[in-house]
Amino acid sequence: MTPSVRLEVLDGIGTIRLDRPPVNALDIAAQQALRDAAAEAAERDDVAAVVVSGGEQMFSAGADIKQMAQMSHADMVVHAERLQAAFTAVADIAKPVVAAVAGFALGGGCELALTADYRVCGESATIGLPEIQLGVIPGAGGTQRLSRLVGPSRAKNMILTGRPVDAVRAYEIGLVDEVVPDHQVLPAARAWAAQFVGGPALALRAAKQAVDLGAGTDLRSGLQLERTLFAGLFGTADRAIGMDAFVSRTPGGARFVGR
């Protein structure tokens, strides 16, 4: 049986592919598979960047509501922790991650897209957090990641009303970073990821950590974190290669090796 979520690696790019027709609902099995795929992508030396995709027609309509409807409060405590852990595993990949958003990205699908560093969106895509219409709230990072991305007021408007936004509005508020024709979503996402293949992996990891961890603390602590990560890179081969190439004006640029 084909896994509902799997990692495919080609030309230095790892694609975490959701494959649970018809809407890529994230049931318990898919959540575990997502967590496993994220862990594998993070560990593999032949993966420089990661694309999260649900295919050309659909990103994800979110959690499996039929499965969730049968759960008790005690069940949901465990389920929410499991779901958050799966999405956090994607957010914690210490490599550039891009979400290729086609079709619908609703509820958990939107929350999964929010774990990426960059979001490419098809022009007919729809994105939203409709949980309030089910009598609940987003439980896999939506209230926290969305507000940090677009600001509290815009996040509250989406979450309190449950109304989705189209691609144009998502771009206007900073929810997505690029809007392309629907058939170009995956190629555009791969193109964004491809720029990091052969790049300074340790510096890329440090840069992502500096931004992500710094966002959760005060400025002074963030500056200290940045300083520590910056200084640490001076003990790496990639730093030596990059600076030597700059100083010597090496044709073709540096060839980085760090992982």
N, C-alpha and C positions, 0 to 999 in steps of 0.2 A: 504494500500500500504506500502511495506517495505521501510524504509528510505534508500536513496542512501549512506548515511554514518551513522553508528550507534555505540554506545558504548555497548560492552558486557563485563560483569565482572564475573570472575571465579577465586577462590583461591587467592584473593588479587591483581590480575592483571586485568587491564582494557584494552581491545582491541578495538581500534578505527578501525572499519572495513569499507573499501571502497567497495561498492557493486552496481556498475553501469555498467553492462556488455555492450559491450564486453571488453572495455579497461579502465574502471573506469575514464572516462573523468570527469573533475571537472566543471560542469556547475554551474549556479548561485545557484540553489537549493542545490547542493552538497556542495558548499562553505559554505552556511549558516548551513547546517547540520554538517559539519566538525567543525565549530566554536562552535556550541552547544555541540557537543560531547566532545570537548576539555575542555569546561567550566565545564561540568558535571564531567569529569575525575579529573579535578583539585580540585573540591569541595568535592567529595565523600571520606569519611573516610575509606571506605572498599577498596579503590584503592591505593596500595602502589607504583605501577609502571605501565607504559603504553606501549603497543605495538601498532604500526601503521601498518596495513596490508591491502593489496588489495586482499588477497587470495593466493592460491598456484600457480597460473599461471600468474598473472599480478599484478603489484603494481599500477601504473597509467601512462597513456600516456599523462597526462597533462590536460590543460584547454580544454574546448569544443570549438575547432576552428570554427566550423560551427556557433555557437552562437556568437562568437567574431567577425566573418567576417561581421556581419550585424551592428556592433556598430559604431557610430560616435565618433569623438574625445571627445566630451562632455560625451558620454556614457562611454567611456573607462576610463576617469578620475575617475568616480564613481566605475566602475568595478575593476580597479586596486587597489583602496583603499579597496574595499570589499575583494578581493582575498588576499592581503597582511594581512588584519586583521584576516582572517581565519587561515593563516599559522602562524602568530604571536601568535595566541591563543594556537596553539600546542607548539610552542617554549617556551611559557611562563608558561606551566604546571610546577609547582614547585615540580616535582617528576621525577625520572629517566624515560626517554622516549627512546624506541628503535624502529627503522624502520625495518620491515621485507620485504626486497626488493626481489621480485621474478619477472621474466619476464622483462618487460620494466618499467623503471622509467625515463620518458622523459619530458622535459619542466617543467610544474607545478608538475609533479610527482617527478622529481629530486629535485625540490625546497622543496617539502613536506618532502622528505627524509632528506634534509639538516637541517630541524628544529629539528631533533632528536638528542639525546646525543650520540647515538651509532647506527651503521648501520650493520645489518647482511644481507648478499647478497648471492643469489643463484649462483652457478657456471656458469649458462648460462644466467645470467641477463645482461641487457644492460642499461647503465645510460648516460644521456646527456642533454644538453641544446641546442636544434636545432632551437631556435627562430630566429636566424640571417637568416636562410634560408626562413623565412616568411617575412623578411624585418623589423623585430622588434628585441627587446632584451628581456631577461628575466625580468619580472616585478613583481615577487612575492618573491624576496629575493635572486635570483640566483647569481647576480653579487656581492652581499655583503657577503652572507654566504659562497659561494664556495671559494672566494678569501681568506677569513679568515681561511678556513679549509685546503686548499691545497697550498696556496700562490698565489700571483697575476699572476705570469708567467704561471703557469699551468692552472689557472682559465681562463686567457685570451685565451690560446690556445683552450680550450674547447668552450668558448663562441664565439670567433671570427670566428672559423671554423664551429661551429655547429656540429662537429663530436662527436658521442658518444664514450664511452669507455666500454670495456668488464669488467667482474668481476675481472680478474687478474690485469689489469691495474688500475682499481679503487682502489684495495687494495694497489698496489705499491705506488700510489700517496697519500694515506691516505684519499681517498673519502669514502671508507667503511672500517670497522674495522674487519670484519670476513667474510670469504667465505666458504660456506658449500654446500653439495649436494642439488639440487633444492628441494627435498622432505623434507629436514631438516630445511628449512628457518624459518618457523613459530615455530617449536619446539625449535630451537636454540635461537630465539628471546625471547620466553617465558622463557627459562632457564636463559637468562641474566636478565630478569625482575624479576624472582622469587627470586633471591638472596637478593632483597631489601624488600621482604614481611616480616613483623615483625621487620624491621630495625628501626633505629632512624630517624623518618620522618622529624623532625625539623632540625636535623643536615644535612640530605640529601638535604633538601630544601636550607639551608644556603650555603652548598658547591656548589650547582648548581648556585645559585645567585652570589656567589663570583667569580666563573669562568666566567660566562656569562657577568655580569656587569663589571667586571674588565677588560675584553678583549676590552671594548670600551673606556677605559680611560688610563691615564698615570700610570706608576708604582707606584708613590707616592700615588695617589688617590686610586689605587687598593689595596695597602697595608693598607690604612686607612679603606677601606670597609671591608677587611678581618678581621682586628682587631675588628671592630664594631660587625660583625656577630659572630666572635669567642666568644667575651665576652658575647654577648647576650644569647648564648646557656647555660651559667652557671646558668641561672634562670629557666631551664627546668627540668622536671622530668626525661627525657631520659638521660640527662647528669649525674644526680645523680645515676640513675640505672646503667648506663654503667661504671662509675668510681667506684661505690661501688662493682660491680661484679668483676672488675679488681683487686681491692685491696684485696677483700676477696677470690679471685679465685673461684667464684661460679661455680659449675659444670654446664655445658650446656650453660654458657654464660648469657648475660643479656636479659631480656624480656622488650623490649621498648614499650612505650605507646604513645609518642608524636604524634601530628598531627598538 
